[in-house]
Structures are given as C-alpha cells and as structure tokens.
Amino acid sequence: MPAIIVTGAASGLGRAVMEQLRGTGRTVAGLDLEPMGRDGFQCDVTNADAVAKAVEAVDARFGGIAGLVAALEQAARPLCY
C-alpha cells in the first residue's frame, strides 16, 4: 500500500503527525536525520541526493507514495551572535 512520507518524523510535530496518520490506518514512512525504528528512513532532507534515495526506498518498500507531510522542525537560530 502506498505510504505517506512525513519529514522530521523522529520527534516533535513529525512524530505526532505519524502517530495520527497511523491511527487512521494509513501507511506512513518517516524521514529524519535520527535513526528510526519501524517504517523510518534516515535522511538529511537538505540534501537532494539523500532525499531522492529515500524516496526511491520508500517507493520500493511500500509500492508507491500517497502523499507528503513536511513537518520538519529546525532549531531556532539565536537573534544575536
């Protein structure tokens, strides 16, 4: 069954979105810099080649991609240096 890809899926908003989608019976694949367990793919989404490889891996594993949720949270940068 095609999967919905969720970025930033190891924690925070991304993890919450993955849990919510799973709760509705959807197939979900998470992308994150941090290693993840079930249905997770380690990926730096700022690197186009890494994203392409992750998308290919998700497609091969789940038989397609049903959607994308961009839930990546970046650490806030300080206002002053």
Secondary structure, DSSP 4 states (H G I P E B T S, - for coil): --EEEEETTTSHHHHHHHHHHHHTT--EEEEESS--STTEEE--TT-HHHHHHHHHHHHHHHTSEEEEEE---PPPPPS--
